[in-house]
Amino acid sequence: MNGNIFSSKGVHVGVVTGDAVFGLKGQKLYDLKGSNIYKLNGDLVGHLSDARGKEKRLDKATDKLFPEG
C-alpha cells in the first residue's frame, strides 16, 4: 500500500510506503496495519479514513499526529 496522507484541511503531511507511515522529511513515524496507525512501540494512535485509495485523508482527531509543514 503506497500513497500520500493529507490532513483534514487538505495539507500534505505524510506518505505511506508498504506498512509504514513516513513524514515529509523521510523519517518513519508510524506503523500501519490495515487502516489503523500505531506508534513504533505498538500503541494504537489513530486510523486513516480511507486506507485503500492513493490519497488518504485524516479526520480532525488524527491531524495532531502529523505536524503541518
CHARMM-style PDB file with segment names, atoms N, HN, CA, C and O in Angstrom:
ATOM      1  N   MET     1       0.848  -1.176   0.000  1.00  0.00      PROA
ATOM      2  CA  MET     1       0.000   0.000   0.000  1.00  0.00      PROA
ATOM      3  C   MET     1       0.896   1.242   0.000  1.00  0.00      PROA
ATOM      4  O   MET     1       1.723   1.414   0.895  1.00  0.00      PROA
ATOM      5  N   ASN     2       0.733   2.080  -0.977  1.00  0.00      PROA
ATOM      6  HN  ASN     2       0.061   1.940  -1.704  1.00  0.00      PROA
ATOM      7  CA  ASN     2       1.501   3.313  -1.073  1.00  0.00      PROA
ATOM      8  C   ASN     2       0.559   4.469  -1.339  1.00  0.00      PROA
ATOM      9  O   ASN     2      -0.496   4.282  -1.945  1.00  0.00      PROA
ATOM     10  N   GLY     3       0.925   5.659  -0.897  1.00  0.00      PROA
ATOM     11  HN  GLY     3       1.783   5.811  -0.405  1.00  0.00      PROA
ATOM     12  CA  GLY     3       0.107   6.826  -1.156  1.00  0.00      PROA
ATOM     13  C   GLY     3       0.486   7.982  -0.274  1.00  0.00      PROA
ATOM     14  O   GLY     3       1.352   7.872   0.593  1.00  0.00      PROA
ATOM     15  N   ASN     4      -0.177   9.097  -0.510  1.00  0.00      PROA
ATOM     16  HN  ASN     4      -0.881   9.186  -1.214  1.00  0.00      PROA
ATOM     17  CA  ASN     4       0.051  10.316   0.245  1.00  0.00      PROA
ATOM     18  C   ASN     4      -1.012  10.469   1.317  1.00  0.00      PROA
ATOM     19  O   ASN     4      -2.145  10.014   1.160  1.00  0.00      PROA
ATOM     20  N   ILE     5      -0.629  11.117   2.412  1.00  0.00      PROA
ATOM     21  HN  ILE     5       0.291  11.486   2.540  1.00  0.00      PROA
ATOM     22  CA  ILE     5      -1.563  11.395   3.502  1.00  0.00      PROA
ATOM     23  C   ILE     5      -1.781  12.895   3.570  1.00  0.00      PROA
ATOM     24  O   ILE     5      -0.832  13.679   3.574  1.00  0.00      PROA
ATOM     25  N   PHE     6      -3.046  13.277   3.623  1.00  0.00      PROA
ATOM     26  HN  PHE     6      -3.817  12.640   3.620  1.00  0.00      PROA
ATOM     27  CA  PHE     6      -3.425  14.678   3.704  1.00  0.00      PROA
ATOM     28  C   PHE     6      -4.202  14.922   4.992  1.00  0.00      PROA
ATOM     29  O   PHE     6      -4.974  14.072   5.435  1.00  0.00      PROA
ATOM     30  N   SER     7      -3.992  16.088   5.585  1.00  0.00      PROA
ATOM     31  HN  SER     7      -3.365  16.779   5.225  1.00  0.00      PROA
ATOM     32  CA  SER     7      -4.745  16.459   6.787  1.00  0.00      PROA
ATOM     33  C   SER     7      -6.202  16.696   6.415  1.00  0.00      PROA
ATOM     34  O   SER     7      -6.557  16.697   5.236  1.00  0.00      PROA
ATOM     35  N   SER     8      -7.030  16.895   7.411  1.00  0.00      PROA
ATOM     36  HN  SER     8      -6.741  16.894   8.368  1.00  0.00      PROA
ATOM     37  CA  SER     8      -8.443  17.169   7.153  1.00  0.00      PROA
ATOM     38  C   SER     8      -8.620  18.482   6.392  1.00  0.00      PROA
ATOM     39  O   SER     8      -9.672  18.717   5.798  1.00  0.00      PROA
ATOM     40  N   LYS     9      -7.586  19.345   6.408  1.00  0.00      PROA
ATOM     41  HN  LYS     9      -6.732  19.154   6.891  1.00  0.00      PROA
ATOM     42  CA  LYS     9      -7.629  20.622   5.686  1.00  0.00      PROA
ATOM     43  C   LYS     9      -7.053  20.511   4.281  1.00  0.00      PROA
ATOM     44  O   LYS     9      -7.018  21.498   3.546  1.00  0.00      PROA
ATOM     45  N   GLY    10      -6.595  19.301   3.897  1.00  0.00      PROA
ATOM     46  HN  GLY    10      -6.624  18.500   4.494  1.00  0.00      PROA
ATOM     47  CA  GLY    10      -6.064  19.103   2.561  1.00  0.00      PROA
ATOM     48  C   GLY    10      -4.573  19.357   2.423  1.00  0.00      PROA
ATOM     49  O   GLY    10      -4.059  19.415   1.306  1.00  0.00      PROA
ATOM     50  N   VAL    11      -3.859  19.511   3.551  1.00  0.00      PROA
ATOM     51  HN  VAL    11      -4.275  19.464   4.459  1.00  0.00      PROA
ATOM     52  CA  VAL    11      -2.418  19.745   3.533  1.00  0.00      PROA
ATOM     53  C   VAL    11      -1.679  18.405   3.495  1.00  0.00      PROA
ATOM     54  O   VAL    11      -1.993  17.502   4.271  1.00  0.00      PROA
ATOM     55  N   HSD    12      -0.700  18.273   2.597  1.00  0.00      PROA
ATOM     56  HN  HSD    12      -0.445  19.007   1.967  1.00  0.00      PROA
ATOM     57  CA  HSD    12       0.101  17.045   2.502  1.00  0.00      PROA
ATOM     58  C   HSD    12       0.979  16.936   3.742  1.00  0.00      PROA
ATOM     59  O   HSD    12       1.801  17.816   3.996  1.00  0.00      PROA
ATOM     60  N   VAL    13       0.813  15.849   4.527  1.00  0.00      PROA
ATOM     61  HN  VAL    13       0.145  15.134   4.321  1.00  0.00      PROA
ATOM     62  CA  VAL    13       1.541  15.718   5.792  1.00  0.00      PROA
ATOM     63  C   VAL    13       2.376  14.454   5.911  1.00  0.00      PROA
ATOM     64  O   VAL    13       3.201  14.354   6.820  1.00  0.00      PROA
ATOM     65  N   GLY    14       2.186  13.482   5.016  1.00  0.00      PROA
ATOM     66  HN  GLY    14       1.516  13.564   4.279  1.00  0.00      PROA
ATOM     67  CA  GLY    14       2.938  12.242   5.139  1.00  0.00      PROA
ATOM     68  C   GLY    14       2.786  11.350   3.931  1.00  0.00      PROA
ATOM     69  O   GLY    14       2.068  11.664   2.981  1.00  0.00      PROA
ATOM     70  N   VAL    15       3.487  10.219   3.993  1.00  0.00      PROA
ATOM     71  HN  VAL    15       4.070   9.964   4.764  1.00  0.00      PROA
ATOM     72  CA  VAL    15       3.497   9.249   2.898  1.00  0.00      PROA
ATOM     73  C   VAL    15       3.396   7.843   3.485  1.00  0.00      PROA
ATOM     74  O   VAL    15       4.035   7.537   4.492  1.00  0.00      PROA
ATOM     75  N   VAL    16       2.596   6.998   2.856  1.00  0.00      PROA
ATOM     76  HN  VAL    16       2.077   7.247   2.038  1.00  0.00      PROA
ATOM     77  CA  VAL    16       2.510   5.587   3.229  1.00  0.00      PROA
ATOM     78  C   VAL    16       3.330   4.791   2.222  1.00  0.00      PROA
ATOM     79  O   VAL    16       3.132   4.908   1.013  1.00  0.00      PROA
ATOM     80  N   THR    17       4.252   3.983   2.734  1.00  0.00      PROA
ATOM     81  HN  THR    17       4.413   3.888   3.716  1.00  0.00      PROA
ATOM     82  CA  THR    17       5.022   3.063   1.899  1.00  0.00      PROA
ATOM     83  C   THR    17       4.944   1.695   2.547  1.00  0.00      PROA
ATOM     84  O   THR    17       5.488   1.482   3.630  1.00  0.00      PROA
ATOM     85  N   GLY    18       4.272   0.775   1.889  1.00  0.00      PROA
ATOM     86  HN  GLY    18       3.830   0.949   1.008  1.00  0.00      PROA
ATOM     87  CA  GLY    18       4.077  -0.548   2.469  1.00  0.00      PROA
ATOM     88  C   GLY    18       3.245  -0.448   3.732  1.00  0.00      PROA
ATOM     89  O   GLY    18       2.121   0.055   3.705  1.00  0.00      PROA
ATOM     90  N   ASP    19       3.799  -0.929   4.847  1.00  0.00      PROA
ATOM     91  HN  ASP    19       4.712  -1.338   4.868  1.00  0.00      PROA
ATOM     92  CA  ASP    19       3.073  -0.881   6.121  1.00  0.00      PROA
ATOM     93  C   ASP    19       3.687   0.148   7.067  1.00  0.00      PROA
ATOM     94  O   ASP    19       3.578   0.019   8.287  1.00  0.00      PROA
ATOM     95  N   ALA    20       4.338   1.180   6.499  1.00  0.00      PROA
ATOM     96  HN  ALA    20       4.426   1.285   5.508  1.00  0.00      PROA
ATOM     97  CA  ALA    20       4.959   2.229   7.307  1.00  0.00      PROA
ATOM     98  C   ALA    20       4.455   3.598   6.875  1.00  0.00      PROA
ATOM     99  O   ALA    20       4.133   3.820   5.707  1.00  0.00      PROA
ATOM    100  N   VAL    21       4.393   4.511   7.837  1.00  0.00      PROA
ATOM    101  HN  VAL    21       4.654   4.331   8.785  1.00  0.00      PROA
ATOM    102  CA  VAL    21       3.991   5.888   7.577  1.00  0.00      PROA
ATOM    103  C   VAL    21       5.202   6.777   7.838  1.00  0.00      PROA
ATOM    104  O   VAL    21       5.818   6.716   8.902  1.00  0.00      PROA
ATOM    105  N   PHE    22       5.528   7.598   6.855  1.00  0.00      PROA
ATOM    106  HN  PHE    22       5.027   7.648   5.991  1.00  0.00      PROA
ATOM    107  CA  PHE    22       6.689   8.476   6.926  1.00  0.00      PROA
ATOM    108  C   PHE    22       6.267   9.937   6.905  1.00  0.00      PROA
ATOM    109  O   PHE    22       5.257  10.293   6.298  1.00  0.00      PROA
ATOM    110  N   GLY    23       7.050  10.779   7.573  1.00  0.00      PROA
ATOM    111  HN  GLY    23       7.871  10.490   8.066  1.00  0.00      PROA
ATOM    112  CA  GLY    23       6.859  12.212   7.499  1.00  0.00      PROA
ATOM    113  C   GLY    23       7.406  12.727   6.186  1.00  0.00      PROA
ATOM    114  O   GLY    23       8.010  11.973   5.423  1.00  0.00      PROA
ATOM    115  N   LEU    24       7.204  13.994   5.918  1.00  0.00      PROA
ATOM    116  HN  LEU    24       6.713  14.607   6.537  1.00  0.00      PROA
ATOM    117  CA  LEU    24       7.644  14.576   4.654  1.00  0.00      PROA
ATOM    118  C   LEU    24       9.159  14.666   4.539  1.00  0.00      PROA
ATOM    119  O   LEU    24       9.683  14.827   3.437  1.00  0.00      PROA
ATOM    120  N   LYS    25       9.870  14.565   5.658  1.00  0.00      PROA
ATOM    121  HN  LYS    25       9.444  14.434   6.553  1.00  0.00      PROA
ATOM    122  CA  LYS    25      11.334  14.598   5.631  1.00  0.00      PROA
ATOM    123  C   LYS    25      11.932  13.201   5.551  1.00  0.00      PROA
ATOM    124  O   LYS    25      13.150  13.043   5.639  1.00  0.00      PROA
ATOM    125  N   GLY    26      11.079  12.178   5.384  1.00  0.00      PROA
ATOM    126  HN  GLY    26      10.090  12.306   5.313  1.00  0.00      PROA
ATOM    127  CA  GLY    26      11.548  10.821   5.204  1.00  0.00      PROA
ATOM    128  C   GLY    26      11.704   9.998   6.470  1.00  0.00      PROA
ATOM    129  O   GLY    26      12.126   8.844   6.399  1.00  0.00      PROA
ATOM    130  N   GLN    27      11.377  10.559   7.628  1.00  0.00      PROA
ATOM    131  HN  GLN    27      11.035  11.497   7.686  1.00  0.00      PROA
ATOM    132  CA  GLN    27      11.508   9.828   8.881  1.00  0.00      PROA
ATOM    133  C   GLN    27      10.294   8.922   9.103  1.00  0.00      PROA
ATOM    134  O   GLN    27       9.154   9.341   8.901  1.00  0.00      PROA
ATOM    135  N   LYS    28      10.550   7.670   9.524  1.00  0.00      PROA
ATOM    136  HN  LYS    28      11.476   7.330   9.688  1.00  0.00      PROA
ATOM    137  CA  LYS    28       9.447   6.761   9.821  1.00  0.00      PROA
ATOM    138  C   LYS    28       8.777   7.221  11.104  1.00  0.00      PROA
ATOM    139  O   LYS    28       9.424   7.373  12.140  1.00  0.00      PROA
ATOM    140  N   LEU    29       7.468   7.443  11.021  1.00  0.00      PROA
ATOM    141  HN  LEU    29       6.942   7.320  10.180  1.00  0.00      PROA
ATOM    142  CA  LEU    29       6.713   7.928  12.172  1.00  0.00      PROA
ATOM    143  C   LEU    29       5.849   6.858  12.810  1.00  0.00      PROA
ATOM    144  O   LEU    29       5.768   6.772  14.035  1.00  0.00      PROA
ATOM    145  N   TYR    30       5.203   6.041  11.992  1.00  0.00      PROA
ATOM    146  HN  TYR    30       5.269   6.110  10.997  1.00  0.00      PROA
ATOM    147  CA  TYR    30       4.208   5.095  12.488  1.00  0.00      PROA
ATOM    148  C   TYR    30       4.223   3.812  11.669  1.00  0.00      PROA
ATOM    149  O   TYR    30       4.733   3.779  10.549  1.00  0.00      PROA
ATOM    150  N   ASP    31       3.654   2.755  12.247  1.00  0.00      PROA
ATOM    151  HN  ASP    31       3.239   2.782  13.157  1.00  0.00      PROA
ATOM    152  CA  ASP    31       3.365   1.527  11.533  1.00  0.00      PROA
ATOM    153  C   ASP    31       1.895   1.559  11.142  1.00  0.00      PROA
ATOM    154  O   ASP    31       1.070   2.151  11.839  1.00  0.00      PROA
ATOM    155  N   LEU    32       1.576   0.927  10.036  1.00  0.00      PROA
ATOM    156  HN  LEU    32       2.245   0.447   9.470  1.00  0.00      PROA
ATOM    157  CA  LEU    32       0.199   0.880   9.560  1.00  0.00      PROA
ATOM    158  C   LEU    32      -0.228  -0.569   9.424  1.00  0.00      PROA
ATOM    159  O   LEU    32       0.433  -1.361   8.752  1.00  0.00      PROA
ATOM    160  N   LYS    33      -1.339  -0.914  10.068  1.00  0.00      PROA
ATOM    161  HN  LYS    33      -1.876  -0.271  10.615  1.00  0.00      PROA
ATOM    162  CA  LYS    33      -1.904  -2.259   9.976  1.00  0.00      PROA
ATOM    163  C   LYS    33      -3.361  -2.094   9.574  1.00  0.00      PROA
ATOM    164  O   LYS    33      -4.196  -1.683  10.380  1.00  0.00      PROA
ATOM    165  N   GLY    34      -3.658  -2.418   8.316  1.00  0.00      PROA
ATOM    166  HN  GLY    34      -2.979  -2.752   7.662  1.00  0.00      PROA
ATOM    167  CA  GLY    34      -4.992  -2.131   7.798  1.00  0.00      PROA
ATOM    168  C   GLY    34      -5.152  -0.628   7.723  1.00  0.00      PROA
ATOM    169  O   GLY    34      -4.339   0.047   7.093  1.00  0.00      PROA
ATOM    170  N   SER    35      -6.181  -0.091   8.353  1.00  0.00      PROA
ATOM    171  HN  SER    35      -6.842  -0.640   8.865  1.00  0.00      PROA
ATOM    172  CA  SER    35      -6.359   1.362   8.386  1.00  0.00      PROA
ATOM    173  C   SER    35      -5.934   1.954   9.728  1.00  0.00      PROA
ATOM    174  O   SER    35      -6.077   3.157   9.943  1.00  0.00      PROA
ATOM    175  N   ASN    36      -5.414   1.124  10.631  1.00  0.00      PROA
ATOM    176  HN  ASN    36      -5.298   0.146  10.457  1.00  0.00      PROA
ATOM    177  CA  ASN    36      -5.001   1.591  11.955  1.00  0.00      PROA
ATOM    178  C   ASN    36      -3.555   2.091  11.952  1.00  0.00      PROA
ATOM    179  O   ASN    36      -2.678   1.477  11.345  1.00  0.00      PROA
ATOM    180  N   ILE    37      -3.322   3.204  12.631  1.00  0.00      PROA
ATOM    181  HN  ILE    37      -4.035   3.703  13.124  1.00  0.00      PROA
ATOM    182  CA  ILE    37      -1.990   3.795  12.754  1.00  0.00      PROA
ATOM    183  C   ILE    37      -1.470   3.505  14.157  1.00  0.00      PROA
ATOM    184  O   ILE    37      -2.141   3.784  15.150  1.00  0.00      PROA
ATOM    185  N   TYR    38      -0.263   2.942  14.223  1.00  0.00      PROA
ATOM    186  HN  TYR    38       0.282   2.716  13.416  1.00  0.00      PROA
ATOM    187  CA  TYR    38       0.352   2.584  15.500  1.00  0.00      PROA
ATOM    188  C   TYR    38       1.680   3.315  15.667  1.00  0.00      PROA
ATOM    189  O   TYR    38       2.440   3.473  14.712  1.00  0.00      PROA
ATOM    190  N   LYS    39       1.951   3.763  16.907  1.00  0.00      PROA
ATOM    191  HN  LYS    39       1.334   3.635  17.683  1.00  0.00      PROA
ATOM    192  CA  LYS    39       3.286   4.262  17.219  1.00  0.00      PROA
ATOM    193  C   LYS    39       4.275   3.131  17.014  1.00  0.00      PROA
ATOM    194  O   LYS    39       3.875   1.968  16.951  1.00  0.00      PROA
ATOM    195  N   LEU    40       5.548   3.444  16.910  1.00  0.00      PROA
ATOM    196  HN  LEU    40       5.873   4.389  16.962  1.00  0.00      PROA
ATOM    197  CA  LEU    40       6.563   2.419  16.702  1.00  0.00      PROA
ATOM    198  C   LEU    40       6.668   1.457  17.880  1.00  0.00      PROA
ATOM    199  O   LEU    40       7.195   0.355  17.729  1.00  0.00      PROA
ATOM    200  N   ASN    41       6.170   1.861  19.059  1.00  0.00      PROA
ATOM    201  HN  ASN    41       5.743   2.756  19.182  1.00  0.00      PROA
ATOM    202  CA  ASN    41       6.174   0.972  20.230  1.00  0.00      PROA
ATOM    203  C   ASN    41       4.937   0.071  20.282  1.00  0.00      PROA
ATOM    204  O   ASN    41       4.786  -0.719  21.214  1.00  0.00      PROA
ATOM    205  N   GLY    42       4.049   0.187  19.279  1.00  0.00      PROA
ATOM    206  HN  GLY    42       4.172   0.829  18.522  1.00  0.00      PROA
ATOM    207  CA  GLY    42       2.883  -0.686  19.207  1.00  0.00      PROA
ATOM    208  C   GLY    42       1.581  -0.090  19.701  1.00  0.00      PROA
ATOM    209  O   GLY    42       0.541  -0.739  19.594  1.00  0.00      PROA
ATOM    210  N   ASP    43       1.597   1.125  20.240  1.00  0.00      PROA
ATOM    211  HN  ASP    43       2.442   1.653  20.327  1.00  0.00      PROA
ATOM    212  CA  ASP    43       0.372   1.755  20.730  1.00  0.00      PROA
ATOM    213  C   ASP    43      -0.488   2.256  19.571  1.00  0.00      PROA
ATOM    214  O   ASP    43       0.014   2.934  18.674  1.00  0.00      PROA
ATOM    215  N   LEU    44      -1.767   1.929  19.587  1.00  0.00      PROA
ATOM    216  HN  LEU    44      -2.174   1.379  20.316  1.00  0.00      PROA
ATOM    217  CA  LEU    44      -2.707   2.428  18.593  1.00  0.00      PROA
ATOM    218  C   LEU    44      -2.937   3.917  18.837  1.00  0.00      PROA
ATOM    219  O   LEU    44      -3.246   4.325  19.956  1.00  0.00      PROA
ATOM    220  N   VAL    45      -2.783   4.733  17.780  1.00  0.00      PROA
ATOM    221  HN  VAL    45      -2.532   4.401  16.870  1.00  0.00      PROA
ATOM    222  CA  VAL    45      -2.939   6.177  17.960  1.00  0.00      PROA
ATOM    223  C   VAL    45      -3.992   6.794  17.043  1.00  0.00      PROA
ATOM    224  O   VAL    45      -4.377   7.946  17.242  1.00  0.00      PROA
ATOM    225  N   GLY    46      -4.460   6.056  16.050  1.00  0.00      PROA
ATOM    226  HN  GLY    46      -4.148   5.120  15.887  1.00  0.00      PROA
ATOM    227  CA  GLY    46      -5.463   6.623  15.162  1.00  0.00      PROA
ATOM    228  C   GLY    46      -5.723   5.709  13.978  1.00  0.00      PROA
ATOM    229  O   GLY    46      -5.305   4.551  13.963  1.00  0.00      PROA
ATOM    230  N   HSD    47      -6.426   6.253  12.976  1.00  0.00      PROA
ATOM    231  HN  HSD    47      -6.765   7.194  12.988  1.00  0.00      PROA
ATOM    232  CA  HSD    47      -6.704   5.486  11.770  1.00  0.00      PROA
ATOM    233  C   HSD    47      -6.847   6.403  10.572  1.00  0.00      PROA
ATOM    234  O   HSD    47      -7.112   7.598  10.710  1.00  0.00      PROA
ATOM    235  N   LEU    48      -6.668   5.826   9.399  1.00  0.00      PROA
ATOM    236  HN  LEU    48      -6.452   4.856   9.288  1.00  0.00      PROA
ATOM    237  CA  LEU    48      -6.895   6.546   8.152  1.00  0.00      PROA
ATOM    238  C   LEU    48      -8.322   6.280   7.720  1.00  0.00      PROA
ATOM    239  O   LEU    48      -8.797   5.148   7.805  1.00  0.00      PROA
ATOM    240  N   SER    49      -9.010   7.310   7.257  1.00  0.00      PROA
ATOM    241  HN  SER    49      -8.624   8.230   7.188  1.00  0.00      PROA
ATOM    242  CA  SER    49     -10.411   7.145   6.894  1.00  0.00      PROA
ATOM    243  C   SER    49     -10.596   6.294   5.647  1.00  0.00      PROA
ATOM    244  O   SER    49     -11.600   5.592   5.529  1.00  0.00      PROA
ATOM    245  N   ASP    50      -9.642   6.340   4.708  1.00  0.00      PROA
ATOM    246  HN  ASP    50      -8.826   6.911   4.804  1.00  0.00      PROA
ATOM    247  CA  ASP    50      -9.729   5.518   3.503  1.00  0.00      PROA
ATOM    248  C   ASP    50      -8.352   4.958   3.204  1.00  0.00      PROA
ATOM    249  O   ASP    50      -7.542   5.617   2.552  1.00  0.00      PROA
ATOM    250  N   ALA    51      -8.080   3.762   3.668  1.00  0.00      PROA
ATOM    251  HN  ALA    51      -8.737   3.227   4.198  1.00  0.00      PROA
ATOM    252  CA  ALA    51      -6.744   3.175   3.535  1.00  0.00      PROA
ATOM    253  C   ALA    51      -6.515   2.551   2.161  1.00  0.00      PROA
ATOM    254  O   ALA    51      -5.396   2.129   1.870  1.00  0.00      PROA
ATOM    255  N   ARG    52      -7.528   2.479   1.312  1.00  0.00      PROA
ATOM    256  HN  ARG    52      -8.437   2.822   1.548  1.00  0.00      PROA
ATOM    257  CA  ARG    52      -7.370   1.807   0.025  1.00  0.00      PROA
ATOM    258  C   ARG    52      -6.954   2.736  -1.104  1.00  0.00      PROA
ATOM    259  O   ARG    52      -6.296   2.299  -2.049  1.00  0.00      PROA
ATOM    260  N   GLY    53      -7.324   4.004  -1.026  1.00  0.00      PROA
ATOM    261  HN  GLY    53      -7.858   4.359  -0.259  1.00  0.00      PROA
ATOM    262  CA  GLY    53      -7.020   4.925  -2.110  1.00  0.00      PROA
ATOM    263  C   GLY    53      -5.575   5.403  -2.073  1.00  0.00      PROA
ATOM    264  O   GLY    53      -4.879   5.226  -1.073  1.00  0.00      PROA
ATOM    265  N   LYS    54      -5.133   6.006  -3.162  1.00  0.00      PROA
ATOM    266  HN  LYS    54      -5.698   6.150  -3.975  1.00  0.00      PROA
ATOM    267  CA  LYS    54      -3.771   6.558  -3.225  1.00  0.00      PROA
ATOM    268  C   LYS    54      -3.644   7.782  -2.326  1.00  0.00      PROA
ATOM    269  O   LYS    54      -2.577   8.036  -1.767  1.00  0.00      PROA
ATOM    270  N   GLU    55      -4.726   8.536  -2.185  1.00  0.00      PROA
ATOM    271  HN  GLU    55      -5.593   8.329  -2.639  1.00  0.00      PROA
ATOM    272  CA  GLU    55      -4.735   9.703  -1.312  1.00  0.00      PROA
ATOM    273  C   GLU    55      -5.534   9.371  -0.064  1.00  0.00      PROA
ATOM    274  O   GLU    55      -6.711   9.020  -0.142  1.00  0.00      PROA
ATOM    275  N   LYS    56      -4.880   9.484   1.093  1.00  0.00      PROA
ATOM    276  HN  LYS    56      -3.924   9.769   1.156  1.00  0.00      PROA
ATOM    277  CA  LYS    56      -5.521   9.166   2.352  1.00  0.00      PROA
ATOM    278  C   LYS    56      -5.782  10.461   3.119  1.00  0.00      PROA
ATOM    279  O   LYS    56      -4.914  11.329   3.211  1.00  0.00      PROA
ATOM    280  N   ARG    57      -6.964  10.573   3.655  1.00  0.00      PROA
ATOM    281  HN  ARG    57      -7.670   9.868   3.581  1.00  0.00      PROA
ATOM    282  CA  ARG    57      -7.348  11.763   4.409  1.00  0.00      PROA
ATOM    283  C   ARG    57      -7.450  11.440   5.887  1.00  0.00      PROA
ATOM    284  O   ARG    57      -7.947  10.384   6.279  1.00  0.00      PROA
ATOM    285  N   LEU    58      -6.973  12.363   6.691  1.00  0.00      PROA
ATOM    286  HN  LEU    58      -6.570  13.221   6.372  1.00  0.00      PROA
ATOM    287  CA  LEU    58      -7.094  12.230   8.137  1.00  0.00      PROA
ATOM    288  C   LEU    58      -8.364  12.917   8.601  1.00  0.00      PROA
ATOM    289  O   LEU    58      -8.811  13.881   7.980  1.00  0.00      PROA
ATOM    290  N   ASP    59      -8.951  12.430   9.688  1.00  0.00      PROA
ATOM    291  HN  ASP    59      -8.588  11.647  10.193  1.00  0.00      PROA
ATOM    292  CA  ASP    59     -10.031  13.190  10.293  1.00  0.00      PROA
ATOM    293  C   ASP    59      -9.398  14.180  11.277  1.00  0.00      PROA
ATOM    294  O   ASP    59      -8.210  14.083  11.584  1.00  0.00      PROA
ATOM    295  N   LYS    60     -10.186  15.113  11.759  1.00  0.00      PROA
ATOM    296  HN  LYS    60     -11.151  15.191  11.510  1.00  0.00      PROA
ATOM    297  CA  LYS    60      -9.626  16.164  12.620  1.00  0.00      PROA
ATOM    298  C   LYS    60      -8.950  15.613  13.868  1.00  0.00      PROA
ATOM    299  O   LYS    60      -7.963  16.183  14.333  1.00  0.00      PROA
ATOM    300  N   ALA    61      -9.457  14.526  14.412  1.00  0.00      PROA
ATOM    301  HN  ALA    61     -10.258  14.063  14.034  1.00  0.00      PROA
ATOM    302  CA  ALA    61      -8.872  13.932  15.617  1.00  0.00      PROA
ATOM    303  C   ALA    61      -7.488  13.345  15.352  1.00  0.00      PROA
ATOM    304  O   ALA    61      -6.662  13.275  16.262  1.00  0.00      PROA
ATOM    305  N   THR    62      -7.229  12.923  14.114  1.00  0.00      PROA
ATOM    306  HN  THR    62      -7.900  12.980  13.375  1.00  0.00      PROA
ATOM    307  CA  THR    62      -5.955  12.304  13.778  1.00  0.00      PROA
ATOM    308  C   THR    62      -4.957  13.314  13.222  1.00  0.00      PROA
ATOM    309  O   THR    62      -3.771  12.999  13.123  1.00  0.00      PROA
ATOM    310  N   ASP    63      -5.390  14.504  12.862  1.00  0.00      PROA
ATOM    311  HN  ASP    63      -6.353  14.760  12.943  1.00  0.00      PROA
ATOM    312  CA  ASP    63      -4.500  15.556  12.358  1.00  0.00      PROA
ATOM    313  C   ASP    63      -3.310  15.798  13.288  1.00  0.00      PROA
ATOM    314  O   ASP    63      -2.201  16.067  12.827  1.00  0.00      PROA
ATOM    315  N   LYS    64      -3.543  15.702  14.581  1.00  0.00      PROA
ATOM    316  HN  LYS    64      -4.444  15.483  14.955  1.00  0.00      PROA
ATOM    317  CA  LYS    64      -2.492  16.029  15.555  1.00  0.00      PROA
ATOM    318  C   LYS    64      -1.280  15.097  15.474  1.00  0.00      PROA
ATOM    319  O   LYS    64      -0.227  15.414  16.027  1.00  0.00      PROA
ATOM    320  N   LEU    65      -1.413  13.954  14.794  1.00  0.00      PROA
ATOM    321  HN  LEU    65      -2.268  13.696  14.345  1.00  0.00      PROA
ATOM    322  CA  LEU    65      -0.311  13.022  14.660  1.00  0.00      PROA
ATOM    323  C   LEU    65       0.770  13.527  13.692  1.00  0.00      PROA
ATOM    324  O   LEU    65       1.903  13.046  13.714  1.00  0.00      PROA
ATOM    325  N   PHE    66       0.414  14.486  12.855  1.00  0.00      PROA
ATOM    326  HN  PHE    66      -0.507  14.876  12.837  1.00  0.00      PROA
ATOM    327  CA  PHE    66       1.323  14.976  11.837  1.00  0.00      PROA
ATOM    328  C   PHE    66       1.496  16.485  11.939  1.00  0.00      PROA
ATOM    329  O   PHE    66       0.522  17.226  11.810  1.00  0.00      PROA
ATOM    330  N   PRO    67       2.719  16.949  12.171  1.00  0.00      PROA
ATOM    331  CA  PRO    67       2.935  18.394  12.153  1.00  0.00      PROA
ATOM    332  C   PRO    67       2.783  18.921  10.720  1.00  0.00      PROA
ATOM    333  O   PRO    67       3.326  18.334   9.785  1.00  0.00      PROA
ATOM    334  N   GLU    68       2.064  19.997  10.550  1.00  0.00      PROA
ATOM    335  HN  GLU    68       1.622  20.474  11.310  1.00  0.00      PROA
ATOM    336  CA  GLU    68       1.890  20.564   9.201  1.00  0.00      PROA
ATOM    337  C   GLU    68       3.090  21.412   8.836  1.00  0.00      PROA
ATOM    338  O   GLU    68       3.535  22.257   9.612  1.00  0.00      PROA
ATOM    339  N   GLY    69       3.603  21.175   7.645  1.00  0.00      PROA
ATOM    340  HN  GLY    69       3.241  20.489   7.014  1.00  0.00      PROA
ATOM    341  CA  GLY    69       4.709  21.978   7.126  1.00  0.00      PROA
ATOM    342  C   GLY    69       5.991  21.557   7.731  1.00  0.00      PROA
ATOM    343  OT1 GLY    69       7.038  22.122   7.414  1.00  0.00      PROA
TER     344      GLY     69
END
